[in-house]
Amino acid sequence: MFEQKDTLLEFPCAFPLKIMGLAGDALAPAVLEVVRRHAPDFDEATMETRSSSGGKYLSLTCTINATSRAQLDALYRELSAHPLIKVVL
């Protein structure tokens, strides 16, 4: 009998999160605080940043060591609810 999984990911795995918000000094520390709450082993030196062509927005890529679907769901929920964050992919 075929057993359906709720995710195609196999944990643990490296999982990149792309977070976008208005450019400003507060965005990166806010993202780091939330990411570290859910992935305490995240190394902030690996965070990649990129500004939009007009400089109004900032994109941050954080690749975490994901340990479960529940961890990713909680992280997405908290990041998406943050007032400085516009999009989480």
C-alpha atoms as a printed R data frame, in Angstrom:
   type eleno elety resid chain resno      x      y      z
1  ATOM     1    CA   MET     A     1  0.000  0.000  0.000
2  ATOM     2    CA   PHE     A     2  1.269  3.490 -0.894
3  ATOM     3    CA   GLU     A     3  1.734  5.791  2.080
4  ATOM     4    CA   GLN     A     4  1.465  9.486  1.210
5  ATOM     5    CA   LYS     A     5  3.902 11.862  2.899
6  ATOM     6    CA   ASP     A     6  2.941 15.452  3.646
7  ATOM     7    CA   THR     A     7  6.255 16.705  2.251
8  ATOM     8    CA   LEU     A     8  8.742 15.751 -0.432
9  ATOM     9    CA   LEU     A     9 11.637 16.962  1.706
10 ATOM    10    CA   GLU     A    10 13.853 14.586  3.614
11 ATOM    11    CA   PHE     A    11 14.990 15.994  6.940
12 ATOM    12    CA   PRO     A    12 17.452 17.220  7.946
13 ATOM    13    CA   CYS     A    13 18.249 19.260  4.843
14 ATOM    14    CA   ALA     A    14 19.655 22.612  3.762
15 ATOM    15    CA   PHE     A    15 16.631 24.822  3.053
16 ATOM    16    CA   PRO     A    16 16.933 28.328  1.557
17 ATOM    17    CA   LEU     A    17 14.461 31.000  2.638
18 ATOM    18    CA   LYS     A    18 14.148 34.223  0.658
19 ATOM    19    CA   ILE     A    19 12.807 37.107  2.709
20 ATOM    20    CA   MET     A    20 11.953 40.490  1.193
21 ATOM    21    CA   GLY     A    21 11.098 43.785  2.822
22 ATOM    22    CA   LEU     A    22 11.622 47.517  2.642
23 ATOM    23    CA   ALA     A    23 15.313 48.393  2.740
24 ATOM    24    CA   GLY     A    24 16.440 49.712  6.105
25 ATOM    25    CA   ASP     A    25 18.813 49.039  8.955
26 ATOM    26    CA   ALA     A    26 16.201 47.132 10.973
27 ATOM    27    CA   LEU     A    27 15.314 44.405  8.438
28 ATOM    28    CA   ALA     A    28 18.384 42.137  8.629
29 ATOM    29    CA   PRO     A    29 18.564 42.074 12.461
30 ATOM    30    CA   ALA     A    30 14.813 41.397 12.666
31 ATOM    31    CA   VAL     A    31 15.083 38.507 10.192
32 ATOM    32    CA   LEU     A    32 18.124 37.110 11.997
33 ATOM    33    CA   GLU     A    33 16.298 37.188 15.334
34 ATOM    34    CA   VAL     A    34 13.325 35.240 13.960
35 ATOM    35    CA   VAL     A    35 15.441 32.741 12.009
36 ATOM    36    CA   ARG     A    36 17.674 32.042 15.027
37 ATOM    37    CA   ARG     A    37 14.616 31.437 17.206
38 ATOM    38    CA   HIS     A    38 13.640 28.543 14.920
39 ATOM    39    CA   ALA     A    39 17.098 27.476 13.703
40 ATOM    40    CA   PRO     A    40 19.560 28.250 16.527
41 ATOM    41    CA   ASP     A    41 22.502 26.872 14.546
42 ATOM    42    CA   PHE     A    42 22.015 29.369 11.671
43 ATOM    43    CA   ASP     A    43 25.278 31.157 10.818
44 ATOM    44    CA   GLU     A    44 24.545 34.824 10.109
45 ATOM    45    CA   ALA     A    45 27.733 35.043  8.015
46 ATOM    46    CA   THR     A    46 25.954 32.922  5.382
47 ATOM    47    CA   MET     A    47 23.043 35.378  5.012
48 ATOM    48    CA   GLU     A    48 23.022 36.803  1.480
49 ATOM    49    CA   THR     A    49 21.635 40.277  0.828
50 ATOM    50    CA   ARG     A    50 20.629 41.925 -2.423
51 ATOM    51    CA   SER     A    51 19.059 45.329 -3.009
52 ATOM    52    CA   SER     A    52 16.378 45.937 -5.610
53 ATOM    53    CA   SER     A    53 17.358 47.980 -8.662
54 ATOM    54    CA   GLY     A    54 15.708 51.083 -7.214
55 ATOM    55    CA   GLY     A    55 17.095 50.435 -3.723
56 ATOM    56    CA   LYS     A    56 13.652 50.486 -2.081
57 ATOM    57    CA   TYR     A    57 13.594 46.777 -1.202
58 ATOM    58    CA   LEU     A    58 16.069 44.338  0.254
59 ATOM    59    CA   SER     A    59 16.146 40.587 -0.313
60 ATOM    60    CA   LEU     A    60 17.749 38.324  2.282
61 ATOM    61    CA   THR     A    61 18.496 34.656  1.668
62 ATOM    62    CA   CYS     A    62 18.974 32.469  4.735
63 ATOM    63    CA   THR     A    63 19.825 28.811  4.191
64 ATOM    64    CA   ILE     A    64 18.971 26.913  7.357
65 ATOM    65    CA   ASN     A    65 19.455 23.331  8.438
66 ATOM    66    CA   ALA     A    66 15.778 22.335  8.417
67 ATOM    67    CA   THR     A    67 14.929 19.535 10.807
68 ATOM    68    CA   SER     A    68 11.159 19.163 10.303
69 ATOM    69    CA   ARG     A    69  8.100 20.369  8.447
70 ATOM    70    CA   ALA     A    70  6.774 21.795 11.712
71 ATOM    71    CA   GLN     A    71  9.940 23.898 12.100
72 ATOM    72    CA   LEU     A    72  9.580 25.315  8.573
73 ATOM    73    CA   ASP     A    73  5.855 26.016  9.021
74 ATOM    74    CA   ALA     A    74  6.455 27.900 12.291
75 ATOM    75    CA   LEU     A    75  9.317 29.870 10.748
76 ATOM    76    CA   TYR     A    76  7.248 30.859  7.690
77 ATOM    77    CA   ARG     A    77  4.331 31.894  9.920
78 ATOM    78    CA   GLU     A    78  6.466 34.115 12.147
79 ATOM    79    CA   LEU     A    79  8.402 35.700  9.277
80 ATOM    80    CA   SER     A    80  5.203 36.364  7.291
81 ATOM    81    CA   ALA     A    81  3.582 38.051 10.296
82 ATOM    82    CA   HIS     A    82  6.516 40.412 10.925
83 ATOM    83    CA   PRO     A    83  5.654 44.050 10.043
84 ATOM    84    CA   LEU     A    84  8.996 44.722  8.282
85 ATOM    85    CA   ILE     A    85  8.699 41.662  6.007
86 ATOM    86    CA   LYS     A    86  6.648 41.833  2.812
87 ATOM    87    CA   VAL     A    87  7.286 38.405  1.196
88 ATOM    88    CA   VAL     A    88  8.694 35.043  2.293
89 ATOM    89    CA   LEU     A    89  9.543 32.417 -0.312
